[in-house]
């Protein structure tokens, strides 16, 4: 049986999966060339970002450009093949719509699903912050990017902003700052932070107010004192109660393989609650606010888009 090949269908099938338009036109060898090339962008991302040799600012555009070029080349090639075989094409056994669908599921949809899962669990993931624990560095509604590579976890230093899966919180992901290391004694008083008896430098830098959503759903204004604090080589801003007698305090003695994580907003109970973790519980290092939406007004905070944090 003979049937004309449609240029439109050949191009559309190639857009769904590079190589599928070539199958439609009966050119299996060309299909086997274009199908692996559909994953060229992924290869660039996995090698460039996974190996740690390139930054995300370089790898992501390369991923997009390589993928688009392959898709365009496959679509153009399929369209040209269809033009050559518009008449006199003898249908093959595989020229059936449900076989095209099966090929798309098996050769494109499932591999991409697996690659996305691999990247999210091992290399890079985005999480949405829901609490005020990390103000002013991170705000509720921030979609933060977390570097999950083994290299990022191995190179963590005091002061790093990290994501951790709370073993007592049914898999809840929390965002805190690495404050204490194995074997150290940490004291938090109204006057500041001490590590092994040494006072950590901090200085006041003004006041700040924010609206906090209570468990009852009411928005309450909270007044804070901003203090600039130094941990290791990192300087950051923390929030404390303006009244010294109302400030949270605590004391922790860390054992082997234990670390202390605290939030930057010391007015929030969650910034200090269950603060001792094992290194194995760490997910990765937070390095970028990808996007941000105010949970109260639903307004996109454009000024925080692609904001580097530490």
Secondary structure by P-SEA (a helix, b strand, c coil): cbbbbbaaaaaaaaaaccaaaaaaaccaaaaaaaaaacaaaaaaaaaaccccccccccaaaaaaaaaaaaaaaaaaaaaaaaaaccccccccccccaaaaaaaaaaccaaaaaaaaaaaaacccbbbbbccccccccccccccccccccaaaaaacccccccccccccccbbbbbbcccccccbbbbbcccccccccbbbbbbbcbbbbbbbbccccbbbbbbbbbbbbbcccccccccccccccccccbbbbbcccbbbbbbccccccccccccccccccccccccccccccccccccccccccccccc
